[in-house]
Amino acid sequence: MGIVGGIIAYVVIWVVVLFMVLPFGLRQPDEVEPGHMPGAPDNPRIGLKFAVTSGIAAVLWIILYFAIEYDVIGLPAQA
């Protein structure tokens, strides 16, 4: 896997994991303030979710890297 392929694979894995992590720990506010959407979360903690997503994506990327490098997946050889 080249550097560009590795970066693209990491970004794709990161985005997929982010969509899986986003709904965890969301709570709706008890009272909706004027001008706020009723379905908006009270405290989304997006920084923590980005950090968790980055860690999970890194582990999955390392597994993918070794699977490709040691020919576990069996992808065709590059020309």
C-alpha positions in Angstrom: 0.0 0.0 0.0 1.4 3.3 -1.0 1.3 6.6 1.0 -1.7 8.0 -1.0 -3.6 4.7 -0.8 -2.9 4.6 3.0 -4.1 8.1 3.5 -7.3 7.5 1.5 -8.0 4.3 3.3 -7.5 6.0 6.7 -9.9 8.9 5.8 -12.6 6.5 4.5 -12.3 4.4 7.7 -12.3 7.5 9.9 -15.5 8.8 8.3 -17.3 5.5 8.6 -16.3 5.1 12.2 -17.3 8.8 12.9 -20.9 8.0 11.7 -20.9 5.0 14.0 -19.7 7.0 17.1 -21.8 10.1 16.7 -25.0 8.9 18.3 -23.3 7.6 21.5 -24.1 9.5 24.6 -26.5 12.1 23.2 -29.1 13.5 25.5 -32.0 15.8 24.5 -32.3 19.0 26.6 -35.0 19.2 29.2 -36.1 22.7 28.1 -35.7 23.9 24.6 -34.5 27.5 24.4 -36.1 29.8 21.9 -34.3 29.6 18.5 -32.9 26.1 19.2 -34.0 23.0 17.4 -35.9 20.6 19.7 -33.9 17.6 18.4 -30.5 19.2 18.9 -28.4 17.4 21.6 -27.6 19.2 24.9 -23.9 18.5 24.9 -22.6 16.6 21.8 -18.9 16.4 23.1 -17.7 16.4 19.5 -14.0 16.7 20.5 -14.1 13.5 22.5 -15.9 11.8 19.6 -13.2 12.9 17.2 -10.5 11.5 19.5 -12.3 8.2 19.9 -12.9 8.0 16.2 -9.3 8.7 15.4 -8.1 5.9 17.8 -10.5 3.3 16.5 -9.7 4.3 12.9 -6.0 4.0 13.5 -6.4 0.5 14.9 -8.6 -0.6 12.0 -6.1 1.0 9.5 -3.2 -0.9 11.1 -5.2 -4.2 10.8 -6.0 -3.4 7.1 -2.3 -2.4 6.4 -1.0 -5.7 7.8 -3.7 -7.7 6.0 -2.7 -6.1 2.7 1.1 -6.3 3.3 1.1 -9.9 4.3 -1.3 -10.8 1.5 -4.1 -12.0 3.8 -6.7 -10.3 1.6 -5.2 -11.5 -1.7 -5.5 -8.3 -3.8 -4.1 -8.4 -7.3 -0.5 -7.3 -7.7 0.1 -3.7 -8.9 1.7 -3.2 -12.3 
